[in-house]
Amino acid sequence: MEGPSTRLCASQAGLQSLADRRDSSGDAESDPARDMKTHFRVCRFIMESGVKLAMRSVPVVTACVLYHRFFERASLCAYEPYLVAMSCMYLAGKVEEQHIRTRDIINVSHRYFNSGSAPLECDKDFWDLRDSVVQCELLILRQLNFHVSFEHPHKYLLHYLLSVKSLVNRHAWSRTPIAETSWALLRDCYHGAMCIRHTPQHIAIAMLYLALNSYGVELPVGDKEWWQVLCEHVTKADIDAVISDLLQLYDMEAKCI
């Protein structure tokens, strides 16, 4: 019996009509560096497509985690990353109960790679591509052993923000966009595999720590550091490790422009 991975490879040609891809990495570059750039670009594609599909933030980041988890186990050489990304968006919509039609995902992806073009006709190429997306979804489920529900840092960051807000002068809080910056930094984390390397609590604490330090907001000093009060098992080394990974992503972004 023909498996999903076989059928996916056989029908990848349908995606090539979409992807006159924006990847222009040099051949002399090492494989890990080239792969990191590819993953960064593909996750940016997921983020931008998610906005056009009116996806909520949690389904979008779930799609990114699915993508990173898949390629944690699979090789970029074996699978078309943008096709995997499209299937991750489709699957994430189901997981987070915001179902997205495959036709919408395909048309948004088509416009992403072919700006200003008309929607795809419902011809053989379209149905081949749709079949590829569905078959790739099955492949992702098998590769992840159907473990597709994840704990994100969002609920922790919300709790930490509310706790820190009560400790800061309300005028200082209103003058500095601590909350907005923290949420923006958290979203950026999903462009790389750091979102699956660190625990949700550590990521949330690190994003808030970076936002507070960026604006020079100081919290009252007690027997413990504020982050230890909010999350007992986190250390300064944990926070530094998360921030270091995020800064590497920003350096990656500069190279991907």
Residue pairs with C-beta under 8 A, 6 or more apart in sequence:
4 135
4 136
4 138
4 139
4 142
5 139
7 131
7 132
7 135
8 79
8 83
8 132
8 135
8 136
8 139
9 78
11 128
11 129
11 131
11 132
11 135
12 80
12 83
12 132
13 128
14 125
14 126
14 128
14 129
14 131
14 132
15 80
15 82
15 83
15 129
15 132
17 110
17 125
17 129
18 82
18 106
18 109
18 110
18 113
18 114
18 129
19 80
19 82
19 113
20 113
20 114
21 82
21 113
22 41
22 113
23 37
23 38
23 41
25 34
25 37
25 38
35 76
36 192
36 252
37 252
37 255
37 256
38 76
38 81
39 67
39 68
39 71
39 81
39 191
39 192
39 193
40 191
40 192
40 249
40 252
40 253
40 256
41 256
42 67
42 81
42 82
42 84
42 85
43 64
43 67
43 68
43 85
43 190
43 191
43 192
44 191
44 256
45 82
45 85
45 109
45 112
46 60
46 63
46 64
46 67
46 85
46 88
46 89
47 60
47 64
47 187
47 190
47 191
48 112
49 85
49 89
49 105
49 108
49 109
49 112
50 59
50 60
50 63
50 89
52 108
52 111
52 112
53 89
53 100
53 104
53 105
53 108
55 63
55 89
55 92
55 93
55 98
55 100
56 96
56 98
57 154
57 187
58 96
58 152
58 154
59 89
59 92
59 93
59 95
59 96
59 98
59 100
60 89
60 92
60 190
61 152
61 154
61 187
61 190
61 195
62 92
62 95
62 96
62 148
62 150
62 152
63 85
63 88
63 89
63 91
63 92
64 88
64 190
64 191
64 195
65 150
65 152
65 190
65 195
65 196
66 88
66 91
66 92
66 140
66 144
66 148
67 81
67 84
67 85
67 88
68 192
68 193
68 195
68 196
69 144
69 196
70 79
70 84
70 88
70 140
70 143
70 144
71 79
71 81
71 84
72 193
72 196
73 143
73 144
74 143
79 136
79 139
82 109
83 132
83 133
83 136
84 136
84 140
86 105
86 106
86 109
86 133
86 136
87 133
87 134
87 136
87 137
87 139
87 140
88 140
89 100
89 105
90 100
90 102
90 105
90 133
90 134
90 137
91 137
91 140
91 141
91 148
93 99
93 100
95 148
95 149
102 130
102 133
102 134
103 130
105 133
106 120
106 126
106 129
106 130
106 133
107 119
107 120
110 117
110 119
110 120
111 117
111 119
120 126
120 129
140 148
141 148
151 200
152 200
153 186
153 189
153 200
153 201
153 203
153 204
153 207
154 186
154 204
156 200
156 201
156 204
156 205
156 231
157 182
157 183
157 186
157 204
157 207
157 208
159 230
160 204
160 205
160 208
160 230
160 231
161 178
161 179
161 182
161 208
163 230
164 178
164 208
164 212
164 219
164 226
164 230
165 173
165 179
167 219
167 220
167 226
168 178
168 217
168 219
172 217
173 217
176 215
176 217
177 215
178 208
178 211
178 212
178 215
178 217
181 211
181 214
181 215
182 207
182 208
182 210
182 211
185 207
185 210
185 211
185 246
186 203
186 204
186 207
188 246
188 249
188 250
189 195
189 203
189 207
189 242
189 245
189 246
189 249
191 249
191 252
191 253
192 245
192 248
192 249
192 252
194 203
194 242
194 245
194 246
194 249
195 203
197 245
198 206
198 238
198 241
198 242
198 245
201 231
201 233
201 234
202 231
202 234
202 238
202 239
202 242
203 242
205 227
205 230
205 231
205 234
205 238
205 239
206 238
206 239
206 242
206 243
206 246
207 242
208 227
209 227
209 239
209 243
210 243
210 246
212 218
212 219
219 226
220 226
222 229
225 236
227 234
227 239
228 234
